Amino acid sequence: MSNNFKRENLPSGVEYFNTHGLALKGSGAWRDSVCFFHDDTKPSLRVKADSGAFRCMVCGEHGSSTLDLHMKRTGLSFVQAAKELGAWQA
């Protein structure tokens, strides 16, 4: 994309959830969470601990990184979300 974007500065999935006060359950490469993209009562969102890749097994929302997750969760643009996550350097 741009030389300003530094993918290596994105937080891991676990770091993202901890920083934003969101709960992840389980251990291993994939963890579970209640999905915040729909009215969810049982954990249906699967999150990859390292990259933050995610997929909801109920509503189908998905992405490949914590950047995708943050953009979809907040409605921010790519650059705005990257800046908030510390992955954009001017």
N, C-alpha and C positions, 0 to 999 in steps of 0.2 A: 504494500500500500504506500505509505509515506515513510520517509526516513525519520520522521518524528515519532512514529509508533514503535514502541519497544515491547514486543510480545513477552519477552523474558521478565518484564517487570509486573506482569499481571499476577494478582494473588492466586494461590491455589483455591480449589473449591472449598476446602476446609477453612482456609483463612478468610475467604469471602463470607461464608456463613457465620463464622465466629465474629468477625468485625461488624456485621450488620445485625447481630442479635437474633439470627435465625438458627433453628435447631436441625442438626443432622443426627440420624440414628444409625447404629451399626458400626462395623469396622471393615477394613479391606478396601479394595479399589473403588467400589461403588457403594454409596450410602443412600439412605432414604430420608425424605422430608415430606411434610405436608406441602402440597402444591399451592403456591400463592397466585396462580394464574386462573384458578376456578375455586368454587366453594368446595373445599376438601376437608374431610374429617379424619381420613386414614392416610398415612404416608403413601403417596402415589408418585412422587417426584423422585427420580433416581439421579444422583449427582456423582460424577467421577471426582474422587478426592483430590487428585493432582491437578487436572486441567480445568475442572468446573464444567465439563461437558454435562448436559442434562437432557432428560426426557421424562415427560409426564406420561404414565401408563394409562391415564384416563382421558385427559384433554388433548394429548398429542403435542403440546408445546415442547420445543426442543432447541438445542444449540450446541456449539462445540467448545465453548470456553466461558470463563467468568465474565468476559467482556460481553458476549451474547446475552448471558443471563442478566447482567446489569442493565444493558440497553433495553431488553424486553420488560424487565421489572420496573424501570424508572421512566421509560419513554424518551430517554436521552439519545442524541445522535452519537455516531461512532466516536467523533473527536471529543465531545463532552464527556461521554462515559469513560473513554481512555484516560482523560485528564483526571476525573474523579478517582480512578483506580491507580493512578500513578504510573501509567504506561505511555504517557504522551510527554515528550520533551521538546520544548520550543527551540 
